[in-house]
Amino acid sequence: MATVNVEQTQQGVVLKIDGRFDFNLHGEFRDAYEGALRENEPAKFIIDMAGTEYMDSSALGMLLILRDRLGCNSNRQVIVNCNKDILEILQVSNFDKLFTIQ
């Protein structure tokens, strides 16, 4: 089962996605970042994909919605720890031009 874990750090809010990042996770993903935004206005969201096994086009859409929600500033959303397949999906989709990917 896929999950989104939220952790507040000095660098920002970490959204750790474990399992399949697909449409089934959209409610939990939205609730995670909206909850963090209600608590305070974090300087940065770090999307940690170390445990992400798979992502589809709905996951790309969720990332774009988060980006729009934060004002389209690529410095406010950082995607980290992608496996090779997910990194390729992000690059083919030109997300490396919209997000900071580390």
Secondary structure, DSSP 8 states (H G I E B T S, - for coil): --EEEEEE-SS-EEEEEEEEESGGGHHHHHHHHHHHHHH---S-EEEE-TTEEEE-HHHHHHHHHHHHHTTS-GGGEEEE---HHHHHHHHHTTGGGTSEE-
